[in-house]
Amino acid sequence: IIQLIYWVGIFSRLIFYKNKKNTNDIKYPPLSLIICAKNEATNLEKNLPSFLYQDYPKYEVLVVDDGSEDETQDVLKKFQEENAHLRVLTLPKMTRPVQSKKYPLSKGIEAAQYDWLLLTDADCRVQNGLFLKKMKKSGGNFMEIVLGMSPYYRGFSFLNTWIRFENSLTAIQYLSFALIGMPYMGVGRNLLYKKELFENAGGFKSHEGLASGDDDLFINAVAHKNNTAISLDPDTFVYSIPKKTWRSYWRQKGRHLKTGVKYKWQHQFLLAIFAFSHFFFYLLLILTLIMNISTLFVGIFTGIVVVLKLVLYAGIAKRFHQKDLIFWFPLLDAAFLFFYPLIALLTFQGDHKKWT
């Protein structure tokens, strides 16, 4: 029942959400797109052009080079010769207690020429030149934050399928919670907000000791129902390649999970209720079948819940342009029975001091 409350009452809103269509009264103020890069020459060579050629009145692309030791500077100089939108902020190589993205990002925000900031990463790319305009349009003239969608490219391994599914479930939660007036996080691969919010919040000082949190903890602190919008326009989707080994995936996951325990209590509570109900739905199913308790009723009820969730997920996956995941939903949704204990261990283990 709790699972159905979340899926029917909250998550289903994503199926029916409508992107803004009327652009006549939308204002497009100057905008700074910020990319932090550390030894990202290959990714910048491949992905940076998708951000440099945007149909937007006035913008800059600011790349913050955080002490790279590869050919990053050479790649950036080449692009600077060809495109006036590109600016580069070069930071010296330095040793910090926490090798976090927060320091270069803070320097980038400080150096940004414009009041509107759009954040992404060097390993990300967009599909066309409408990205900036569509992201700003999604927030209208009054919203100070726009939470974007960041899918991963499809691959042909189970790891790829799992990461994309888990990422889609995370997106379902943070985007739909924003629609009910409870925004609690965003992802730094696709996030728009005003510089004033960053300055008034004191930057990342409240969590500067963590490698992660430049996106979710910041949004958790400053976002509310009256200043936050979402974008489900496919032209605003920011794509990247997911991790290719389980080890790197778990390391990334552990780093991100360290931030969740610092969310506001009400957000932690709602997310915990969803996770516990998801976990115990499958655990209790197994126990009742083993103990032969009301097997017919349990089987019918479980089937109804799974089918309803599948139908709703299918509608959302289509909005996310990830229809191939629909087929995998019953298996991967049940796999969270094993995933939740693993992420609980990751949350309280490890150092996670690096952002790369």
SEKOLTI-102972 format. One record per atom (N, C-alpha, C, O): y, x, z; residue in three letters. Coordinates in steps of 0.02 Angstrom, whole numbers, plus 50000, padded with zeros to 5 digits. Example, Ala and Ser with C-alpha at 12.3 -4.5 7.8 and 13.67 -1.06 7.14 Angstrom:
<pts>
497165066050390ALA/497755061550390ALA/498355066050390ALA/498345071250423ALA/498885064250354SER/499475068450357SER/500025064550394SER/500575067050402SER/
</pts>
This chain:
<pts>
499405004250000ILE/500005000050000ILE/500635004350000ILE/501115002949964ILE/500625009650041ILE/501195014150042ILE/501295017449974ILE/501865018049950ILE/500745019749943GLN/500805022649876GLN/501115017749827GLN/501535019649786GLN/500905011449830LEU/501175006449784LEU/501915005049798LEU/502295003749751LEU/502125005449860ILE/502825004449877ILE/503245009849842ILE/503775008449813ILE/503005016049845TYR/503365021449813TYR/503365020649737TYR/503885021149704TYR/502775019449708TRP/502725019249636TRP/503065013049606TRP/503425013549557TRP/502945007249636VAL/503225001049608VAL/503955000249629VAL/504374998149588VAL/504115001849691GLY/504785000549717GLY/505295005849700GLY/505895004349694GLY/505075012049691ILE/505545017649681ILE/505445021149614ILE/505905021449573ILE/504845023749602PHE/504735027849542PHE/504805023849478PHE/505025026649427PHE/504635017449479SER/504655013349417SER/505365012749389SER/505445011049331SER/505865014049430ARG/506565013549406ARG/506705018349349ARG/507145017149307ARG/506325023849346LEU/506425028649292LEU/506235025849224LEU/506505027849173LEU/505755021149223ILE/505545018149160ILE/506105014149129ILE/506185014049068ILE/506485010749171PHE/506985006149146PHE/507695008949148PHE/508175005549129PHE/507765015249171TYR/508425018249174TYR/508715019249104TYR/508365021449058TYR/509345017449095LYS/509665018049030LYS/510195023549031LYS/510625023749075LYS/510155027948982ASN/510665033148975ASN/511315030048951ASN/511305024948916ASN/511875033048970LYS/512515030448948LYS/512585031148872LYS/512435036348844LYS/512805025748839LYS/512865025848767LYS/513585025948743LYS/513745029048692LYS/514035022548779ASN/514735022248758ASN/515095028748776ASN/515165030348834ASN/515315032348724THR/515645038748736THR/516395038548724THR/516725043648729THR/516665032648710ASN/517375032048692ASN/517835034148748ASN/518355037148737ASN/517635032548810ASP/518085033948866ASP/517865039948907ASP/518165041448959ASP/517355043548885ILE/517115049348922ILE/517555055348908ILE/517715056948851ILE/517755058748962LYS/518155064748955LYS/517695070948959LYS/517205070948997LYS/517855075948920TYR/517455082048918TYR/517885087948939TYR/518165091448897TYR/517955089149005PRO/518355094749029PRO/518035101449013PRO/517425101649001PRO/518415106849014PRO/518125113549003PRO/517545114849051PRO/517555112649108PRO/517055118449028LEU/516425119149066LEU/516175126349061LEU/516215129449009LEU/515915128849117SER/515605135549119SER/514855134749128SER/514625131949178SER/514475137249080LEU/513745137449085LEU/513545144349111LEU/513705149349080LEU/513205144549168ILE/513055150849201ILE/512305152349199ILE/511885148149215ILE/512145158449178ILE/511455160849175ILE/511405167349214ILE/511755172149198ILE/510985167549264CYS/510855173849300CYS/510255177249269CYS/509745174049257CYS/510315183749257ALA/509775187349223ALA/509645194049257ALA/510105197649275ALA/509015195549264LYS/508805202049291LYS/508215204449250LYS/507665201849255LYS/508335209549208ASN/507825212149163ASN/507545206549118ASN/506945205649112ASN/507995203049086GLU/507815197249045GLU/507995198248971GLU/508155193448936GLU/507965204448947ALA/508165205748878ALA/507785201548828ALA/508075198748781ALA/507125201048836THR/506715197348788THR/506885189948789THR/506955186848737THR/506945187148849ASN/507105179948854ASN/507805178448827ASN/507905173348794ASN/508275182748842LEU/508955181648818LEU/508985182048741LEU/509325177948709LEU/508635186748713GLU/508605187348640GLU/508355180948608GLU/508595178848556GLU/507865177848640LYS/507545171948612LYS/507915165448628LYS/507945160948586LYS/508185164848688ASN/508435158348711ASN/509195157548712ASN/509445152048705ASN/509555163048720LEU/510285162648727LEU/510625159048669LEU/511105155248680LEU/510415160048606PRO/510745156548550PRO/510765148948557PRO/511235145848533PRO/510265146048590SER/510255138748596SER/510835136248639SER/511035130448634SER/511115140648682PHE/511675138648724PHE/512345140748695PHE/512865138148714PHE/512335145448650LEU/512965148048622LEU/513255143648567LEU/513855144148553LEU/512855139548538TYR/513105135348482TYR/513055127948502TYR/512615124348479TYR/513525125948545GLN/513545119148570GLN/514145115248542GLN/514675118048531GLN/514035108848531ASP/514565104448508ASP/514945101848569ASP/514835096248592ASP/515395105948593TYR/515785104148653TYR/516485106948645TYR/516575112448620TYR/516995103048666PRO/517695105048652PRO/517875112048676PRO/518155116048638PRO/517735113548740LYS/517935120048767LYS/517435122048821LYS/517345118648871LYS/517105127748810TYR/516605130048858TYR/516515137548852TYR/516705140748803TYR/516205140348904GLU/516005147348904GLU/515285147848927GLU/515045143648965GLU/514945152848903VAL/514275154548928VAL/514355161148965VAL/514485166348935VAL/514265160849030LEU/514355166749073LEU/513665169249095LEU/513315165949133LEU/513475175149071VAL/512845178249092VAL/512985183449146VAL/513385188049135VAL/512665182549203VAL/512745187349258VAL/512145192049257VAL/511585190049273VAL/512265198249239ASP/511735203249236ASP/511675206549305ASP/512105210449325ASP/511135205049339ASP/511045207449408ASP/510675214149408ASP/510095214649427ASP/511035219449387GLY/510765226249390GLY/510145227249348GLY/509675230649370GLY/510125224549288SER/509535225249245SER/509425232549225SER/509905236449218SER/508795234349217GLU/508615241049196GLU/508285241249127GLU/508055246549105GLU/508255235549094ASP/507975235349027ASP/508535235148976ASP/509075237848989ASP/508425232148918GLU/508925231948865GLU/509395225848869GLU/509705224048819GLU/509445222748928THR/509855216748935THR/510565217948911THR/510845213748874THR/510875223448930GLN/511565224748911GLN/511635225448835GLN/512125223048807GLN/511165228548802ASP/511195229348730ASP/511155222548695ASP/511515221148647ASP/510705218348720VAL/510625211648691VAL/511275207648700VAL/511495204248653VAL/511565208048759LEU/512175204148772LEU/512765206748730LEU/513175202748706LEU/512815213248722LYS/513355216048681LYS/513295213648609LYS/513805212148577LYS/512695213248583LYS/512585210848515LYS/512825203548508LYS/513155201848460LYS/512635199448557PHE/512835192448554PHE/513595191548563PHE/513895187148534PHE/513895195848605GLN/514615195448615GLN/514995196848551GLN/515525193848539GLN/514745201248510GLU/515065202848447GLU/515055196948399GLU/515475196448353GLU/514575192548409GLU/514485186948362GLU/514745180348389GLU/514825175548350GLU/514885179948453ASN/515065173448482ASN/515595174148535ASN/515505177748585ASN/516155170748525ALA/516725171248571ALA/516605167348636ALA/516965168348685ALA/516115162848637HIS/515975158948697HIS/515655163148752HIS/515675161248811HIS/515355168748734LEU/514965172548783LEU/515385177448823LEU/515765181448795LEU/515315177048889ARG/515595181948935ARG/515035184948975ARG/514525181748988ARG/515125191248996VAL/514605194649034VAL/514915197449098VAL/515435200749097VAL/514585196149153LEU/514775199049217LEU/514205203749238LEU/513645201449251LEU/514345210149241THR/513825215049257THR/513885217249330THR/514405219749351THR/513355216249367LEU/513335218349437LEU/512935224849442LEU/512435225649408LEU/513145229349485PRO/512775235649493PRO/512115234449527PRO/512035229749566PRO/511635238749512LYS/510995238349547LYS/511105240049620LYS/511405245149636LYS/510855235749664MET/510975236749735MET/510385233949775MET/510045229349753MET/510275236849833THR/509745234549878THR/510025229449926THR/510525230649960THR/509705223649928ARG/509915218249973ARG/509325216150016ARG/508755216649994ARG/509455213850078PRO/508905211750122PRO/508445206550090PRO/507835206650098PRO/508765201950053VAL/508395196850016VAL/508605197349943VAL/509185196249926VAL/508125198949899GLN/508275199449828GLN/508315192349799GLN/507845189849767GLN/508875189149812SER/508955182049796SER/509405181049736SER/509835185149721SER/509285175549702LYS/509715173549647LYS/510405171349672LYS/510875170749634LYS/510445170049736LYS/511065167149764LYS/511655171949758LYS/512225169849745LYS/511535178349767TYR/512095183049763TYR/512395183349692TYR/512995182249684TYR/511985184749640PRO/512285184749573PRO/512565177949552PRO/513065177649517PRO/512245172549574LEU/512505165949557LEU/513175164749590LEU/513625161949560LEU/513235166749653SER/513875166049688SER/514425169949651SER/514985167449644SER/514265176049630LYS/514755180049593LYS/514925176749526LYS/515495177049504LYS/514425173749495GLY/514555170349432GLY/515005164349441GLY/515455163149401GLY/514875160449493ILE/515295154549507ILE/516005156749522ILE/516485153549501ILE/516075162149560GLU/516735164849576GLU/517105167049513GLU/517715166149509GLU/516745169749465ALA/517055172349404ALA/517135167149350ALA/517475168349300ALA/516825161349359ALA/516855156149307ALA/517575153949294ALA/517955153149341ALA/517745153049232GLN/518425151249213GLN/518585143849226GLN/519165142049235GLN/518065139649226TYR/518185132449227TYR/517895129149290TYR/517485132049326TYR/518125123049302ASP/517955119549364ASP/517275116049361ASP/516985114449414ASP/517015114849301TRP/516355111749295TRP/515845117149279TRP/515945121349235TRP/515285117149317LEU/514775122249311LEU/514115119149290LEU/513895114049318LEU/513795122149241LEU/513135119949220LEU/512665125949225LEU/512775131049193LEU/512145125349266LEU/511705130949280LEU/511045130449242LEU/510765125049234LEU/510805136249219THR/510145136649189THR/509905143749198THR/510235147849230THR/509315145349169ASP/509015151949176ASP/508905155249109ASP/508925152049057ASP/508785161849111ALA/508705165649050ALA/508075163849012ALA/508045164848951ALA/507565161249046ASP/506945159449013ASP/506935152248988ASP/506415149548971ASP/507525149148987CYS/507585142148967CYS/507935141448900CYS/508315145848880CYS/507805135848866ARG/508155134448805ARG/508215126848796ARG/507815123048824ARG/508705124848756VAL/508805117748741VAL/508655116548667VAL/508595121248627VAL/508585110148650GLN/508345108448584GLN/508875108148530GLN/508735109048470GLN/509495106848550ASN/510025106348500ASN/510715107448531ASN/510765109248590ASN/511235106548492GLY/511925107948514GLY/512255102348553GLY/512855102748566GLY/511875097248572LEU/512165091548608LEU/512065092048684LEU/512255087548721LEU/511755097448706PHE/511575098148776PHE/512175097448823PHE/512165093148868PHE/512695101348813LEU/513265101048858LEU/513595094148858LEU/513745091348911LEU/513695091548799LYS/514045085148794LYS/513645079448826LYS/513925075248860LYS/512995079448814LYS/512575074048842LYS/512505074648918LYS/512485069648953LYS/512475080848944MET/512445081649017MET/513075079049050MET/513045075449100MET/513655080849022LYS/514285078449051LYS/514345070949045LYS/514575067549090LYS/514135068248988LYS/514165061048978LYS/513725057249027LYS/513895051649047LYS/513175060249047SER/512715056849094SER/513035055449161SER/512845050849197SER/513525059649179GLY/513875058549243GLY/514515054549236GLY/514845053249286GLY/514685052549175GLY/515305048849165GLY/515915052949185GLY/515905059149183GLY/516425049449204ASN/517055052749223ASN/517125053849299ASN/517595057049321ASN/516655051049337PHE/516765051049410PHE/516225054649450PHE/516365056849506PHE/515625055449424MET/515095058749461MET/515215066349461MET/515385069249409MET/515115069449518GLU/515225076749525GLU/514595080849516GLU/514625086949510GLU/514015077449514ILE/513375080849507ILE/512955077149456ILE/512925070949456ILE/512625080849412VAL/512125077849367VAL/511485081849374VAL/511465087849364VAL/510945078349391LEU/510285081349397LEU/509925080649331LEU/509815075149307LEU/509745086349301GLY/509415086349236GLY/508665086949242GLY/508385088349296GLY/508335085949186MET/507605086349181MET/507415093049150MET/507725095249101MET/506905096349178SER/506705103049154SER/505945103449144SER/505595106049187SER/505695100849088PRO/504975101249075PRO/504765108249055PRO/505175112449037PRO/504115109349059TYR/503825115649035TYR/503505114448967TYR/503275108948952TYR/503485119748926TYR/503145119348862TYR/502395118248872TYR/502095120748919TYR/502115114448826ARG/501405112948829ARG/500985118848807ARG/501145122148757ARG/500455120348844GLY/499985125548826GLY/499285122648820GLY/499205116548815GLY/498785126948821PHE/498105124648811PHE/497635126748866PHE/497025127148856PHE/497905128148924SER/497485129948981SER/497555124549035SER/498025120649035SER/497055124449080PHE/497095119649135PHE/497695121249181PHE/498015116649206PHE/497835127649190LEU/498405129649231LEU/499055126649202LEU/499465124049239LEU/499135127149137ASN/499725124449105ASN/499775116949116ASN/500315114349132ASN/499215113449107THR/499205106149118THR/499375104449190THR/499755099849203THR/499085108249236TRP/499215106849307TRP/499955107949325TRP/500255103749358TRP/500235113649303ILE/500935115149319ILE/501395109749291ILE/501855107549325ILE/501275107749229ARG/501695102649198ARG/501625095949234ARG/502115092349242ARG/501025094249255PHE/500925088049292PHE/501275088349360PHE/501625083649379PHE/501165093749396GLU/501475094449462GLU/502245094449457GLU/502585091649499GLU/502495097649404ASN/503215097749392ASN/503465090749376ASN/504015088849397ASN/503075086849338SER/503285080049322SER/503295075649384SER/503735071349390SER/502825076649429LEU/502815072749491LEU/503405074449535LEU/503695070049566LEU/503595080749537THR/504195082849573THR/504815079649543THR/505255077149579THR/504855079749476ALA/505425076649442ALA/505465069149454ALA/506005066449464ALA/504885065849454ILE/504865058749469ILE/505175057349536ILE/505555052449544ILE/505025061449585GLN/505275060349653GLN/506025061649658GLN/506395057249683GLN/506265067449636TYR/506975068849648TYR/507435064649603TYR/507995063049623TYR/507205062849543LEU/507625058749499LEU/507635051449523LEU/508165048349523LEU/507065048749542SER/507045041749564SER/507385040849632SER/507695035749644SER/507315045849676PHE/507665045349740PHE/508425045449729PHE/508795042049765PHE/508655049149680ALA/509365049049664ALA/509585042149640ALA/510145040049654ALA/509145038649605LEU/509315032049580LEU/509375026849636LEU/509725021849628LEU/509035027949692ILE/509095023249748ILE/509625025649797ILE/509675023049853ILE/510025030549777GLY/510575032849819GLY/510395038049870GLY/510755038949919GLY/509825041449860MET/509615046649908MET/509455053149872MET/508885055549876MET/509935056149837PRO/509795062549803PRO/509645067949855PRO/510005068649904PRO/509115071749844TYR/508925076749894TYR/508825083749864TYR/508785088649901TYR/508775084249797MET/508685090949768MET/508835090649693MET/508865085249663MET/508925096549664GLY/508965097349592GLY/508615103849575GLY/508405107549619GLY/508555105249511VAL/508245111449490VAL/508765115749454VAL/509145113249412VAL/508765122149470GLY/509275126749444GLY/509215128049369GLY/509645131349341GLY/508675125749338ARG/508615126549265ARG/509055121549228ARG/509175122449168ARG/509285116249262ASN/509675111149229ASN/510065107149281ASN/509845101949305ASN/510655109749299LEU/511035106849354LEU/511775107449340LEU/512035112949327LEU/512125101849344LEU/512845101649331LEU/513215099449394LEU/513035094449424LEU/513735103249414TYR/514145100949469TYR/514825104349467TYR/514935109149429TYR/515295101849507LYS/515965104549510LYS/515995110549556LYS/515665110849607LYS/516395115349536LYS/516475121349576LYS/516755119649646LYS/516595122949695LYS/517175114649649GLU/517465112549713GLU/516935110949765GLU/517025112449824GLU/516375107949744LEU/515835106349791LEU/515555112749821LEU/515415113149881LEU/515465117749779PHE/515185124149801PHE/515655127549851PHE/515435130049902PHE/516295127549835GLU/516785130849879GLU/516855127149945GLU/516885130449998GLU/516875120549944ASN/516945116650006ASN/516335117350051ASN/516385116750112ASN/515745118450021ALA/515135119150059ALA/515035126150087ALA/514565127450124ALA/515495130750070GLY/515425137650093GLY/514895141450054GLY/514595146250080GLY/514775139249992GLY/514275142649951GLY/513575141949980GLY/513375136449999GLY/513205147449982PHE/512505147250005PHE/512435150250075PHE/511885152150095PHE/512975150750113LYS/512955154250177LYS/512455151350226LYS/512145155050264LYS/512355144750225SER/511915141650275SER/511175143250263SER/510765142250307SER/511005145850204HIS/510305147550190HIS/510255153950148HIS/509805154650107HIS/510715158550159GLU/510725164650119GLU/510135169250134GLU/510005173950096GLU/509785168050188GLY/509205172150205GLY/508575170350168GLY/508065173750175GLY/508595164950129LEU/508015162850090LEU/508105164750017LEU/508655164449990LEU/507555166749985ALA/507595168649914ALA/507735162549870ALA/508085163249820ALA/507475156749889SER/507595150649851SER/508105146249888SER/508325147949943SER/508285140649856GLY/508745136049888GLY/509415135649855GLY/509835131649875GLY/509535139849803ASP/510175139549769ASP/510265132949732ASP/510825131049715ASP/509715129449720ASP/509765122849688ASP/509615117249737ASP/510055113049750ASP/509005117049764ASP/508815111249805ASP/509185110749872ASP/509405105349891ASP/509245116349908LEU/509585115949972LEU/510335114749964LEU/510635111350006LEU/510625117449911PHE/511335116149898PHE/511435108649883PHE/511885105549912PHE/511035105949839ILE/511095098749822ILE/510945094449883ILE/511265089349894ILE/510455096549923ASN/510285092749983ASN/510875092150030ASN/510945087250066ASN/511295097350030ALA/511865097450075ALA/512465093450049ALA/512835090450088ALA/512575093449983VAL/513205090649956VAL/513125084149918VAL/513615080749906VAL/512515082349898ALA/512425076349856ALA/512385070049898ALA/512105070049954ALA/512655064549871HIS/512575057949902HIS/512605052749847HIS/512715054349788HIS/512515046549865LYS/512435041249815LYS/513065040149773LYS/513015037649717LYS/513645042049798ASN/514265040749762ASN/514495046549717ASN/514995045849682ASN/514135052149719ASN/514365057849678ASN/513825060749633ASN/513935065949602ASN/513245057549631THR/512675060449595THR/512385055649543THR/512275049749556THR/512265058349483ALA/511945054649429ALA/511355058749403ALA/511285064649420ALA/510945055649361ILE/510395059249330ILE/510455058649254ILE/510815054349229ILE/510085062849219SER/510065062349146SER/509335062249123SER/508945066749139SER/509165057149084LEU/508505056749053LEU/508565056748977LEU/508105054948941LEU/509145058948953ASP/509235059548881ASP/508845065548856ASP/508945071148882ASP/508395064748808PRO/507985070348783PRO/508405076348759PRO/508165081948762PRO/509015075048737ASP/509445080548715ASP/509675085048772ASP/509935090448761ASP/509585082648834THR/509775086648892THR/509185090148925THR/509275093748974THR/508585089148899PHE/508005092448929PHE/508045099948917PHE/508175102248861PHE/507915103748970VAL/507905111048966VAL/507185113448973VAL/506865112149025VAL/506935116748922TYR/506225118748921TYR/506145126148938TYR/506575130348924TYR/505575127648969SER/505395134548983SER/504635135248984SER/504275130248984SER/504405141348985ILE/503685142748985ILE/503455143449058ILE/503745147349095ILE/502945139749079PRO/502715140249149PRO/502335146749162PRO/502185150549116PRO/502185147949225LYS/501805153849244LYS/501125153849208LYS/500845148649194LYS/500875159949194LYS/500255160549156LYS/499655162549198LYS/499095162749173LYS/499765164049262THR/499215165749306THR/499275161649370THR/499825159949391THR/498705160149400TRP/498725156349462TRP/499085160149517TRP/499435157249559TRP/499005166749518ARG/499325170749570ARG/500085170249566ARG/500415169249617ARG/500365170849506SER/501095170349499SER/501345163349514SER/501885162349541SER/500925158349496TYR/501115151349510TYR/501145150149586TYR/501625147249610TYR/500635152349622TRP/500625151249695TRP/501185155149729TRP/501475152849779TRP/501345161149703ARG/501895164949732ARG/502565161249722ARG/502965160749769ARG/502665158549662GLN/503265154649649GLN/503275148349692GLN/503805146549719GLN/502705145149699LYS/502655138949738LYS/502815140349812LYS/503185136549844LYS/502535145649837GLY/502665147349907GLY/503395148749920GLY/503665146849973GLY/503735152049872ARG/504445153449879ARG/504845146949882ARG/505305146249922ARG/504675142249839HIS/505035135949837HIS/504905131649898HIS/505355128249923HIS/504295131749923LEU/504115127449979LEU/504475129450043LEU/504555125350088LEU/504685135750047LYS/505045137950107LYS/505695133950117LYS/505945133550173LYS/505955131050064THR/506595127550070THR/506505120350093THR/506955117550124THR/505925117350077GLY/505825110250092GLY/505895108550166GLY/506105103150183GLY/505705113350210VAL/505735111950282VAL/506455112050307VAL/506575110650365VAL/506935113650263LYS/507635113750283LYS/508025107850253LYS/508635107550260LYS/507675103150221TYR/508005097150196TYR/508245092850255TYR/508025093850311TYR/508685088250241LYS/508895083450293LYS/508285079650317LYS/507815078450279LYS/508285077650380TRP/507695074750411TRP/507455068550375TRP/506855067450368TRP/507925064450350GLN/507715058250317GLN/507355059650251GLN/506905055950232GLN/507565064950218HIS/507235066850156HIS/506535069750171HIS/506055068150136HIS/506495073950221GLN/505845076550241GLN/505365070950260GLN/504775071150243GLN/505635065950295PHE/505215060350318PHE/504935056450259PHE/504335055050256PHE/505365054650211LEU/505145050650154LEU/504665054550110LEU/504175051650084LEU/504795060950100LEU/504345065050060LEU/503675066050096LEU/503145066150064LEU/503695066750162ALA/503075067650200ALA/502655061350198ALA/502045061650192ALA/502975055450204ILE/502605049150201ILE/502245048450134ILE/501675046350131ILE/502605050250080PHE/502285049850014PHE/501695054650010PHE/501165052649987PHE/501785060850033ALA/501255065750028ALA/500655063850071ALA/500085064350048ALA/500775061550133PHE/500225059550177PHE/499845053550149PHE/499235053450150PHE/500205048650123SER/499875042650096SER/499475044450033SER/498935041750021SER/499745049149994HIS/499395051449934HIS/498745055049953HIS/498225053849924HIS/498795059450003PHE/498225063450026PHE/497685058850057PHE/497105059350039PHE/497895054550103PHE/497405050450138PHE/497125044750096PHE/496585042150111PHE/497475042850043PHE/497195037849997PHE/496525040349970PHE/496035036549969PHE/496505046549948TYR/495885049249920TYR/495395051549974TYR/494785050949965TYR/495655054250028LEU/495205056450082LEU/494835050550112LEU/494225050850122LEU/495195045150128LEU/494875039350158LEU/494405035750109LEU/493905032750129LEU/494575036150044LEU/494115033449993LEU/493445036949998LEU/492925033749999LEU/493455043650000ILE/492835047450004ILE/492455045850068ILE/491845044950067ILE/492815045550125LEU/492485044150189LEU/492175037250191LEU/491615036450216LEU/492515032250165THR/492235025350166THR/491625024850120THR/491165021150135THR/491625028450065LEU/491045028350021LEU/490455031850053LEU/489885029550049LEU/490595037550086ILE/490055041250120ILE/489755037050176ILE/489145036950187ILE/490195033550213MET/489965029650270MET/489755022650251MET/489545018650293MET/489805021150185ASN/489585014650159ASN/489945008750193ASN/489635003950214ASN/490605009450199ILE/491015004250231ILE/491375000150177ILE/491795002750141ILE/491204993850172SER/491534989250125SER/491594992450056SER/492134992550027SER/491054995050031THR/491064999049969THR/491354995149910THR/491754997749872THR/491144988849903LEU/491384984849846LEU/492134983749851LEU/492494984549802LEU/492374981749910PHE/493094980449919PHE/493494986949908PHE/494004986849874PHE/493264992349938VAL/493614998749931VAL/493635000849857VAL/494155003249833VAL/493085000049822GLY/493065001949752GLY/493534997849709GLY/493885000549667GLY/493554991349721ILE/494004986949682ILE/494734988549697ILE/495144989149652ILE/494894989149762PHE/495584990449782PHE/495824997149755PHE/496384997849731PHE/495385002249760THR/495565008849734THR/495695008549659THR/496175011549635THR/495265005049624GLY/495345004349552GLY/496005001149533GLY/496345003249486GLY/496194995949571ILE/496824992449557ILE/497424997149568ILE/497874997449527ILE/497405000849623VAL/497955005449638VAL/498015010949586VAL/498565012449562VAL/497455013949568VAL/497455019349519VAL/497705016949451VAL/498085020349418VAL/497475010949430VAL/497695008249366VAL/498445006849366VAL/498785008249318VAL/498695003949421LEU/499415002549425LEU/499815009049422LEU/500325009449388LEU/499585014049459LYS/499935020549458LYS/499905023649388LYS/500385026549365LYS/499335022949356LEU/499255025649288LEU/499725022349239LEU/500035025749198LEU/499785015749243VAL/500235012049198VAL/500955014249209VAL/501325015349161VAL/501155014949272LEU/501845016949288LEU/501965024249267LEU/502495025849240LEU/501475028549281TYR/501555035549260TYR/501605036149185TYR/501985040149159TYR/501225032049149ALA/501245032249076ALA/501945030549051ALA/502205033849005ALA/502265025549081GLY/502945023749061GLY/503435029349074GLY/503885030549034GLY/503355032649131ILE/503805038149149ILE/503675044249105ILE/504145047549082ILE/503035045849094ALA/502855051649053ALA/503135051048982ALA/503315056048951ALA/503165045048957LYS/503465044048891LYS/504215045648892LYS/504475048548845LYS/504545043648947ARG/505255045448954ARG/505345052948959ARG/505855055648936ARG/504865056348989PHE/504885063648997PHE/504635067348934PHE/504655073548933PHE/504415063648884HIS/504125066648824HIS/503515070948840HIS/503425076348813HIS/503095068248885GLN/502485071748906GLN/501895066948904GLN/501515066448953GLN/501815063648849LYS/501295058448843LYS/500595061348849LYS/500135057848869LYS/500505067748833ASP/499835070748837ASP/499575070848908ASP/498975071248919ASP/500025070648958LEU/499805070949028LEU/499525064349052LEU/499185064149104LEU/499645058949016ILE/499405052349037ILE/498645052349043ILE/498365049749091ILE/498315055348994PHE/497585055648994PHE/497315059149057PHE/496795057249083PHE/497675064249081TRP/497445068249137TRP/497625065149205TRP/497395067649257TRP/498025059949206PHE/498295057449269PHE/497765055949322PHE/497835058449378PHE/497245052049308PRO/496765050449363PRO/496465056649395PRO/496405056949456PRO/496285061549354LEU/495985067749381LEU/496495071749421LEU/496345073949477LEU/497085072849392LEU/497575077149425LEU/497875073849486LEU/498045077249535LEU/497955067249484ASP/498215063749543ASP/497725064449601ASP/497935065449658ASP/497085064049587ALA/496585064749640ALA/496545072049664ALA/496375073249722ALA/496715076849621ALA/496685083849640ALA/497185085649694ALA/497115090949725ALA/497675081449705PHE/498155082749759PHE/497825082449828PHE/498105084849876PHE/497225079649832LEU/496845079849894LEU/496735087149916LEU/496715088549975LEU/496655091649868PHE/496555098749883PHE/497215102649880PHE/497285107849912PHE/497685100149841PHE/498315103649832PHE/498745103549895PHE/499045108649913PHE/498785097849928TYR/499215097249987TYR/499025102150043TYR/499475105250071TYR/498385102950060PRO/498215107950111PRO/498425114950091PRO/498635118950133PRO/498365116550025LEU/498545123250002LEU/499295124450008LEU/499515129850029LEU/499695119449990ILE/500415120549994ILE/500645120650067ILE/501155123750083ILE/500285117150110ALA/500445117550182ALA/500355124650207ALA/500755127050247ALA/499815127950185LEU/499705134850205LEU/500245139450176LEU/500485143950210LEU/500425138250113LEU/500925142450081LEU/501605141850115LEU/501985146750118LEU/501755135950140THR/502405134750171THR/502515139250231THR/503075141350245THR/501975140750267PHE/502045144550329PHE/501755151550325PHE/501645154850376PHE/501625153850264GLN/501385160650255GLN/501825164450207GLN/502185161350168GLN/501785170950209GLY/502125175050160GLY/502855176350177GLY/503145173050220GLY/503125181150142ASP/503805183350153ASP/504285180150104ASP/504825177750123ASP/504095180250039HIS/504485177049986HIS/505225179349985HIS/505675175249991HIS/505315185749979LYS/505995188549983LYS/506305189849915LYS/506885192049911LYS/505945188549860LYS/506205190249795LYS/506265183949751LYS/505895179049759LYS/506765184249705TRP/506865178449660TRP/506575179749592TRP/506605175349549TRP/506295185649579THR/505995187149514THR/505265189149523THR/504915190549474THR/
</pts>
